[in-house]
Structures are given as C-alpha cells and as structure tokens.
Amino acid sequence: MSYRSYRSDNVAPVLAIIILCFLVYIASVLPSFLDFLHYNIFELLGLQPANFIHAPWTIVTNLFVHGSIWHLLFNMLTLYFFGTFLIRLVGARDFLIIYFLGGILGNIFFMLYAILIDQSLLYVYVIGASGAIFALGGALAVLTPRLRVLVFPIPAPMPLWVAVLGGFVILSLVPGIAWQGHLGGLICGLLAGWLLRRRIRTPFS
C-alpha cells in the first residue's frame, strides 16, 4: 500500500484561527477593566437561535468566542494538535472547509434541536470552537485509524478514533455543554474523512 506524503508544513491557517480566538477573548474581557467600553461580545458575535435571522453572521463568528480562559485554552490546545496534523495531510483549503463547515453544521444542529425539541434553548448564546474542532477530530479518526495518542490522565496510548468518540461522549454528559454542536461537527468530520480517504493515504491508514 502506498501513501501520500505530507503536502505542506504551512500551518499558518491554524495559527491565524488561534490568534483570532485569543484576540476575541481579550476583547470580551476588556469591558470588565475599562468602564467606558459598553459592548457585549457575546451579544455581538455569539449565536442565539431566536435572533439568528437578525444576526446571521453569528453562525460563523460564534466559533471565535469563548466564555472563559479555560474554555479557550482547552479548545486552542486541541485545535493546535488536530489542526496542524490534519492540515499537513489534506492541505490548507480542505482543512478550512472541514473546520468551518463542521462549525456551521454544529450550529445548525443546535438550532434545529432548539426549535424542534427544547425551545428554552432558543434564547441562550452558543459560543466556542468545539463543533469545528470535533470536525477535525472526526476527519482524522477516519484518515488515521491506526494512529495512537496519549490522553491525560490515561497512561496508555489509545487509537485516535477512540479518543475522539470517547471525548464526545464524556463532554455530552457535562451540563451546559452544547453537545448538539459537537455532534454536528463530528458527523461533518467523519463524512469529510470518508470522502478524502479515497484519494489520501497516510502511514496510519
């Protein structure tokens, strides 16, 4: 079996997303320190299903907003490892398509759930890059099923696909987590990985 070597070492798109997320987080906390700033970044950029028709840009901008420094750091660390690995396998264009399409599909899943099942969610703000990151993880799980990774605090390496699916299940049990967004992103990533696997072979296939 042959495999395609890494296309490029250019991870600039991953770093650009990370930097932008940090800048948005700084902007979100500035009003707490500067009284003359009266904006609310969550209302400006966060996705609220009930208000989506009046603020359609939030289906993308909410991917750059995070509610706490720990939320931000956890997502950005995962994005760095998933993103830099995937972009070397599939290239910048496909990486960006998977990332943003996964995030958007995750947001759509959340809005559909709010509309059809739990109308109380129509008025909450959905923020974070988790759905997009799960898309990256889903794509990698299909493209590199033999890859084994270490996940703190588990001392033994496990297949990446186990880590991704296990992470989804565990996070889905945490209150306040938009598991619908994670599910939408994960499905997008799995489908993207299946499509890309037809033309991309890796050492971990």
TORKOL-4160 file (C-alpha; in steps of 0.2 Angstrom, whole numbers, padded with zeros to 4 digits, m for minus):
205
<pt num="1" X="0000" Y="0000" Z="0000"/>
<pt num="2" X="0007" Y="0017" Z="m0004"/>
<pt num="3" X="0003" Y="0033" Z="0004"/>
<pt num="4" X="0004" Y="0052" Z="0000"/>
<pt num="5" X="0017" Y="0061" Z="0010"/>
<pt num="6" X="0013" Y="0077" Z="0019"/>
<pt num="7" X="0008" Y="0091" Z="0007"/>
<pt num="8" X="0015" Y="0106" Z="0017"/>
<pt num="9" X="0022" Y="0112" Z="0033"/>
<pt num="10" X="0012" Y="0128" Z="0032"/>
<pt num="11" X="0001" Y="0128" Z="0047"/>
<pt num="12" X="m0002" Y="0147" Z="0046"/>
<pt num="13" X="m0021" Y="0145" Z="0045"/>
<pt num="14" X="m0022" Y="0135" Z="0061"/>
<pt num="15" X="m0011" Y="0149" Z="0070"/>
<pt num="16" X="m0022" Y="0163" Z="0062"/>
<pt num="17" X="m0038" Y="0155" Z="0070"/>
<pt num="18" X="m0029" Y="0153" Z="0087"/>
<pt num="19" X="m0023" Y="0171" Z="0087"/>
<pt num="20" X="m0040" Y="0177" Z="0082"/>
<pt num="21" X="m0049" Y="0167" Z="0096"/>
<pt num="22" X="m0037" Y="0175" Z="0108"/>
<pt num="23" X="m0040" Y="0192" Z="0102"/>
<pt num="24" X="m0059" Y="0190" Z="0103"/>
<pt num="25" X="m0057" Y="0183" Z="0121"/>
<pt num="26" X="m0046" Y="0199" Z="0126"/>
<pt num="27" X="m0060" Y="0210" Z="0118"/>
<pt num="28" X="m0073" Y="0200" Z="0128"/>
<pt num="29" X="m0065" Y="0204" Z="0145"/>
<pt num="30" X="m0059" Y="0222" Z="0141"/>
<pt num="31" X="m0076" Y="0230" Z="0147"/>
<pt num="32" X="m0073" Y="0222" Z="0164"/>
<pt num="33" X="m0057" Y="0233" Z="0166"/>
<pt num="34" X="m0062" Y="0248" Z="0156"/>
<pt num="35" X="m0078" Y="0256" Z="0161"/>
<pt num="36" X="m0080" Y="0267" Z="0146"/>
<pt num="37" X="m0082" Y="0251" Z="0135"/>
<pt num="38" X="m0101" Y="0246" Z="0135"/>
<pt num="39" X="m0101" Y="0232" Z="0121"/>
<pt num="40" X="m0105" Y="0214" Z="0125"/>
<pt num="41" X="m0095" Y="0202" Z="0114"/>
<pt num="42" X="m0107" Y="0188" Z="0117"/>
<pt num="43" X="m0122" Y="0198" Z="0110"/>
<pt num="44" X="m0112" Y="0204" Z="0095"/>
<pt num="45" X="m0104" Y="0188" Z="0090"/>
<pt num="46" X="m0112" Y="0174" Z="0099"/>
<pt num="47" X="m0126" Y="0163" Z="0091"/>
<pt num="48" X="m0143" Y="0165" Z="0099"/>
<pt num="49" X="m0156" Y="0154" Z="0089"/>
<pt num="50" X="m0170" Y="0166" Z="0092"/>
<pt num="51" X="m0161" Y="0180" Z="0085"/>
<pt num="52" X="m0152" Y="0171" Z="0071"/>
<pt num="53" X="m0162" Y="0179" Z="0057"/>
<pt num="54" X="m0157" Y="0196" Z="0063"/>
<pt num="55" X="m0139" Y="0192" Z="0065"/>
<pt num="56" X="m0134" Y="0178" Z="0053"/>
<pt num="57" X="m0116" Y="0181" Z="0054"/>
<pt num="58" X="m0116" Y="0174" Z="0071"/>
<pt num="59" X="m0116" Y="0156" Z="0064"/>
<pt num="60" X="m0098" Y="0159" Z="0060"/>
<pt num="61" X="m0092" Y="0172" Z="0072"/>
<pt num="62" X="m0098" Y="0162" Z="0087"/>
<pt num="63" X="m0084" Y="0150" Z="0083"/>
<pt num="64" X="m0071" Y="0163" Z="0089"/>
<pt num="65" X="m0079" Y="0167" Z="0105"/>
<pt num="66" X="m0076" Y="0158" Z="0122"/>
<pt num="67" X="m0083" Y="0160" Z="0139"/>
<pt num="68" X="m0068" Y="0158" Z="0150"/>
<pt num="69" X="m0049" Y="0157" Z="0149"/>
<pt num="70" X="m0050" Y="0138" Z="0152"/>
<pt num="71" X="m0063" Y="0135" Z="0139"/>
<pt num="72" X="m0052" Y="0145" Z="0127"/>
<pt num="73" X="m0035" Y="0136" Z="0132"/>
<pt num="74" X="m0043" Y="0118" Z="0131"/>
<pt num="75" X="m0050" Y="0122" Z="0113"/>
<pt num="76" X="m0035" Y="0130" Z="0106"/>
<pt num="77" X="m0023" Y="0116" Z="0113"/>
<pt num="78" X="m0034" Y="0103" Z="0104"/>
<pt num="79" X="m0036" Y="0114" Z="0089"/>
<pt num="80" X="m0017" Y="0116" Z="0088"/>
<pt num="81" X="m0014" Y="0097" Z="0089"/>
<pt num="82" X="m0028" Y="0091" Z="0077"/>
<pt num="83" X="m0026" Y="0106" Z="0065"/>
<pt num="84" X="m0008" Y="0105" Z="0062"/>
<pt num="85" X="m0009" Y="0087" Z="0059"/>
<pt num="86" X="m0024" Y="0087" Z="0048"/>
<pt num="87" X="m0018" Y="0102" Z="0038"/>
<pt num="88" X="m0002" Y="0093" Z="0033"/>
<pt num="89" X="m0012" Y="0078" Z="0027"/>
<pt num="90" X="m0025" Y="0087" Z="0017"/>
<pt num="91" X="m0019" Y="0105" Z="0014"/>
<pt num="92" X="m0025" Y="0122" Z="0019"/>
<pt num="93" X="m0040" Y="0123" Z="0008"/>
<pt num="94" X="m0048" Y="0106" Z="0014"/>
<pt num="95" X="m0043" Y="0110" Z="0032"/>
<pt num="96" X="m0053" Y="0126" Z="0031"/>
<pt num="97" X="m0068" Y="0118" Z="0023"/>
<pt num="98" X="m0069" Y="0105" Z="0036"/>
<pt num="99" X="m0066" Y="0117" Z="0051"/>
<pt num="100" X="m0079" Y="0130" Z="0046"/>
<pt num="101" X="m0091" Y="0118" Z="0038"/>
<pt num="102" X="m0091" Y="0107" Z="0054"/>
<pt num="103" X="m0093" Y="0123" Z="0065"/>
<pt num="104" X="m0108" Y="0129" Z="0054"/>
<pt num="105" X="m0116" Y="0112" Z="0054"/>
<pt num="106" X="m0114" Y="0110" Z="0073"/>
<pt num="107" X="m0123" Y="0127" Z="0075"/>
<pt num="108" X="m0137" Y="0121" Z="0063"/>
<pt num="109" X="m0139" Y="0105" Z="0073"/>
<pt num="110" X="m0140" Y="0116" Z="0089"/>
<pt num="111" X="m0153" Y="0127" Z="0082"/>
<pt num="112" X="m0164" Y="0113" Z="0075"/>
<pt num="113" X="m0163" Y="0105" Z="0092"/>
<pt num="114" X="m0169" Y="0121" Z="0100"/>
<pt num="115" X="m0183" Y="0124" Z="0088"/>
<pt num="116" X="m0190" Y="0106" Z="0087"/>
<pt num="117" X="m0186" Y="0099" Z="0104"/>
<pt num="118" X="m0181" Y="0111" Z="0118"/>
<pt num="119" X="m0187" Y="0129" Z="0114"/>
<pt num="120" X="m0179" Y="0136" Z="0130"/>
<pt num="121" X="m0163" Y="0135" Z="0121"/>
<pt num="122" X="m0169" Y="0147" Z="0108"/>
<pt num="123" X="m0163" Y="0161" Z="0120"/>
<pt num="124" X="m0146" Y="0155" Z="0125"/>
<pt num="125" X="m0130" Y="0161" Z="0117"/>
<pt num="126" X="m0119" Y="0147" Z="0109"/>
<pt num="127" X="m0101" Y="0150" Z="0108"/>
<pt num="128" X="m0085" Y="0141" Z="0106"/>
<pt num="129" X="m0075" Y="0132" Z="0093"/>
<pt num="130" X="m0079" Y="0114" Z="0099"/>
<pt num="131" X="m0090" Y="0109" Z="0085"/>
<pt num="132" X="m0077" Y="0114" Z="0072"/>
<pt num="133" X="m0063" Y="0105" Z="0082"/>
<pt num="134" X="m0074" Y="0089" Z="0083"/>
<pt num="135" X="m0075" Y="0090" Z="0064"/>
<pt num="136" X="m0056" Y="0090" Z="0063"/>
<pt num="137" X="m0055" Y="0075" Z="0075"/>
<pt num="138" X="m0069" Y="0066" Z="0065"/>
<pt num="139" X="m0059" Y="0068" Z="0049"/>
<pt num="140" X="m0043" Y="0062" Z="0057"/>
<pt num="141" X="m0052" Y="0047" Z="0065"/>
<pt num="142" X="m0056" Y="0041" Z="0048"/>
<pt num="143" X="m0040" Y="0046" Z="0039"/>
<pt num="144" X="m0028" Y="0039" Z="0053"/>
<pt num="145" X="m0037" Y="0025" Z="0062"/>
<pt num="146" X="m0021" Y="0017" Z="0067"/>
<pt num="147" X="m0014" Y="0032" Z="0075"/>
<pt num="148" X="m0012" Y="0030" Z="0094"/>
<pt num="149" X="m0012" Y="0045" Z="0106"/>
<pt num="150" X="m0009" Y="0049" Z="0124"/>
<pt num="151" X="m0024" Y="0057" Z="0133"/>
<pt num="152" X="m0021" Y="0064" Z="0150"/>
<pt num="153" X="m0023" Y="0057" Z="0163"/>
<pt num="154" X="m0024" Y="0039" Z="0155"/>
<pt num="155" X="m0006" Y="0032" Z="0155"/>
<pt num="156" X="m0008" Y="0020" Z="0140"/>
<pt num="157" X="m0009" Y="0026" Z="0122"/>
<pt num="158" X="m0026" Y="0023" Z="0113"/>
<pt num="159" X="m0032" Y="0024" Z="0095"/>
<pt num="160" X="m0036" Y="0042" Z="0090"/>
<pt num="161" X="m0054" Y="0037" Z="0085"/>
<pt num="162" X="m0057" Y="0030" Z="0102"/>
<pt num="163" X="m0051" Y="0047" Z="0110"/>
<pt num="164" X="m0062" Y="0057" Z="0098"/>
<pt num="165" X="m0078" Y="0047" Z="0101"/>
<pt num="166" X="m0074" Y="0045" Z="0120"/>
<pt num="167" X="m0071" Y="0064" Z="0121"/>
<pt num="168" X="m0088" Y="0067" Z="0113"/>
<pt num="169" X="m0097" Y="0055" Z="0125"/>
<pt num="170" X="m0089" Y="0062" Z="0140"/>
<pt num="171" X="m0092" Y="0080" Z="0135"/>
<pt num="172" X="m0110" Y="0076" Z="0131"/>
<pt num="173" X="m0113" Y="0072" Z="0149"/>
<pt num="174" X="m0107" Y="0089" Z="0156"/>
<pt num="175" X="m0120" Y="0101" Z="0160"/>
<pt num="176" X="m0120" Y="0117" Z="0150"/>
<pt num="177" X="m0111" Y="0109" Z="0135"/>
<pt num="178" X="m0119" Y="0111" Z="0118"/>
<pt num="179" X="m0117" Y="0093" Z="0113"/>
<pt num="180" X="m0128" Y="0096" Z="0098"/>
<pt num="181" X="m0115" Y="0107" Z="0091"/>
<pt num="182" X="m0101" Y="0093" Z="0094"/>
<pt num="183" X="m0112" Y="0080" Z="0086"/>
<pt num="184" X="m0115" Y="0091" Z="0070"/>
<pt num="185" X="m0096" Y="0094" Z="0069"/>
<pt num="186" X="m0091" Y="0076" Z="0072"/>
<pt num="187" X="m0103" Y="0070" Z="0058"/>
<pt num="188" X="m0096" Y="0083" Z="0046"/>
<pt num="189" X="m0079" Y="0077" Z="0050"/>
<pt num="190" X="m0082" Y="0059" Z="0048"/>
<pt num="191" X="m0090" Y="0062" Z="0031"/>
<pt num="192" X="m0076" Y="0073" Z="0026"/>
<pt num="193" X="m0063" Y="0060" Z="0031"/>
<pt num="194" X="m0073" Y="0046" Z="0022"/>
<pt num="195" X="m0073" Y="0057" Z="0006"/>
<pt num="196" X="m0054" Y="0062" Z="0007"/>
<pt num="197" X="m0049" Y="0044" Z="0011"/>
<pt num="198" X="m0052" Y="0039" Z="m0007"/>
<pt num="199" X="m0038" Y="0050" Z="m0013"/>
<pt num="200" X="m0027" Y="0052" Z="0003"/>
<pt num="201" X="m0017" Y="0038" Z="0011"/>
<pt num="202" X="m0007" Y="0040" Z="0027"/>
<pt num="203" X="0006" Y="0030" Z="0037"/>
<pt num="204" X="m0009" Y="0027" Z="0049"/>
<pt num="205" X="m0022" Y="0021" Z="0037"/>
